[in-house]
Amino acid sequence: MRLTTDACRVMYEFLIQLPPIRGWRCPPSKHVNFSIVRDPNMYGDYSPDPHTIRLSSKKIAHLDTALKTMAHEIVHLKLYKDKSAVWDQHGPEFQALAHDVAKTMGWDHLEF
């Protein structure tokens, strides 16, 4: 798969239309910056102010991995939007949301 910012935008819009993410009231893609990086040390990351999601073309070669990574970063966005002090961590708050997403999508929550 060739990652592009347009593909990221489409994946994001797709995922925010599905439960449980649909209920989170995430911002539309026009309010999120997307970028592709070539970092071999990460799959993706989220940073706020402004909302920015980056995916790494060095780690992501398949659509399945891209969708899971995008969903992972959307969980961070939701935590930030909800003013969680641990929005950038993978503790119990993150794990609970990630587990719900993985279960609904039919993904292994341990891959999240």
N, C-alpha and C positions, 0 to 999 in steps of 0.2 A: 504494500500500500504506500502510495506517495502522500505524505501528510502535507496539507496546505491549510492556510488560515480559513479558507472557504469551507473545507471539509470539517474543520473544528467547529465552525459556526453551525453547520448543518447537524453535526453530532450533538452539540449542545442543545439546539432547538428541539431535536428529536427527544433527547432524554428529559428535558423539562416538561414535556407533554405526557410523560408516563408516570404512573404511581410508583413509589410514594413521592417522587420529586415534584410532581405536578402540584401537590398540596403545599409545597414549601414557598411558593410565590417568588421564585428566582427572577432576577431581572431578565428582560429579553436580551437576545444576543447583541443587539445594537448598543447595549450598555455594558458590554464585556469586551475587553481587548483579548485577542488571541494571537499567539505567536508560536513559531516553530523554532526550536533550538537544536543544536547538534551536541548535546551534552550526554556523554556515555554513562554518567553517574546518576541519572534520574530518568524517570518515565515522564513526569510532569510536575508542575507546581502551580499553586494559586497564590496571588498576592492581591491585597485590597487597595483601594484608594488610588487609582480606579481599579475596579475588578479586572484582573488579568489572569488568564490561564495560558500556561506554556506547556507544550508537549514536545518531547525529544524524538527527533527522527533517528537518533542513534540507538534508541531502545525500543521503538515501536515500529514494527514492520507489518502488522496484521490489524484488520479492522476490529476484531474482538478485543485486542489489547488496547487499541485507541479508545474504544467505547468504555471499557472498564476504567481506563486512566481518566477519561473525561468525567465519568460518574464520580470517581474518587475525588477529583478536584471540586466538583459541584458540592460534595459533602462539606469540604472546607469552606466554600463560599457560603453555604447555608449557616454553618456555625458562626462565621464572621457576621453575617447579616443579623443573626439572632443575638449578637453581642456576647458570645461565649468567650471567656478569658482563655480558653484552650483551643481556639479555632484552628491553630496551626499544628496541633498535636494529634496523635493517634490513640488517645486514651479511651476511656469508657464511653464518653459522649459520641466521639467519632465512630467507635466500633458499633454502637447501637444503631446509628443511622446507616452506616455502611452495611451492616447485617440485613437491615430491612430492604435496602436497595438490591443487594445480591440475591436475597431470597425471592423478591418479586421478579427479577430479571432471569432467574434460573442460573445464577453464577455461584461459584464456590466463594463463600465469604472470606475464606483464608487467602484468596488471591487479591483481595481488595486492600 
